[in-house]
């Protein structure tokens, strides 16, 4: 199979990830619970993974790295743990439902929000739109690094820096960007960084992280056993325990750490350049095919991530994706990609799109196969 | 006799161990048995010596110390 659905999860995973997960299963005592040798060994492995991730993102303290189920859970912790009745939050016009839905739920209990329009390839206008969205009750900004549908990148560091000038907390969704964009918390104004572990970081599914880069700690969403201060009926306030109730995804965490070592070895910038080269090739060739509809400008500068959406005129995106799979053995993702706001921004809400996302393992020949298949389908 | 520094969690204990190691003090992470009134389920670092210096270093690095004990 030619797998171009890496925006959903990267596949295949690097060998080091598979072997690390298998190895972790040999030390599968519960970390942070007991004092026997195997439990301490497991705790050590989780701590090392935490320290690796902190180092990778420039976080000041491994304790500030919270392991979550996925990026969605990390975003929910920040959004629901920070906002209260009367607060206002700003989000972008390209947000995923992982951001929109929790905020829409809070709207019913008195939180208000404003959607700031992202202007493709014009960071000044985008920044201005975010500035204009601020009001006296604005407490939090939540924005994605880049659209998971169209690859359009936001000037997220500048947006966060601007928000800090107004005393607004900042939360960045790096689901599609982590592993492809250099994110360094030590010199940024990002207060909360949310990342998927299983996309550009090449970890197993069921992994995500929240990195807290501020002294303002959200409320917990889930309370329970943490293996610490168990006589106290109240949830501990210490990090990461406050947000890690119940047994963690031990083998997943170890696999995520291995995925990050793979990314380090390849180099974030190298991965970005390689995948952008593939997406530019795909864009150029698809643009030559009659009836193919592309939605963005050519993604040839740093304002894009390697994510491309297209359609074929008068053909349903779900049907095209199904034919790509069944006749050509090419995996793509069709529909709304859990991002209705982004589709509304590009007038594709009614049609959806077919999304193509490469990975470190995608070859130019894979993209050529896609182009040939689209030629035949159109 | 070994010295035990009681800390708030296993993460805190491992972080403390790594900080002490950077200062040339070697310690071991250990689970600490529950004692009445002290809150069950905690971890700490076990040291052979340098206890006062270690406590100072951990305080300087904002590691919350919950208690100290001698261990036979």
Boltz contact constraints between the chains, C-beta under 6 A:
constraints:
  - contact:
      token1: [A, 32]
      token2: [B, 10]
      max_distance: 6.0
  - contact:
      token1: [A, 35]
      token2: [B, 31]
      max_distance: 6.0
  - contact:
      token1: [A, 43]
      token2: [B, 10]
      max_distance: 6.0
  - contact:
      token1: [A, 47]
      token2: [B, 14]
      max_distance: 6.0
  - contact:
      token1: [A, 63]
      token2: [B, 11]
      max_distance: 6.0
  - contact:
      token1: [A, 227]
      token2: [B, 41]
      max_distance: 6.0
  - contact:
      token1: [A, 228]
      token2: [B, 9]
      max_distance: 6.0
  - contact:
      token1: [A, 228]
      token2: [B, 41]
      max_distance: 6.0
  - contact:
      token1: [A, 229]
      token2: [B, 39]
      max_distance: 6.0
  - contact:
      token1: [A, 230]
      token2: [B, 40]
      max_distance: 6.0
  - contact:
      token1: [A, 230]
      token2: [B, 41]
      max_distance: 6.0
  - contact:
      token1: [A, 231]
      token2: [B, 39]
      max_distance: 6.0
  - contact:
      token1: [A, 231]
      token2: [B, 40]
      max_distance: 6.0
  - contact:
      token1: [A, 232]
      token2: [B, 39]
      max_distance: 6.0
  - contact:
      token1: [A, 238]
      token2: [B, 8]
      max_distance: 6.0
  - contact:
      token1: [A, 238]
      token2: [B, 9]
      max_distance: 6.0
  - contact:
      token1: [A, 241]
      token2: [B, 9]
      max_distance: 6.0
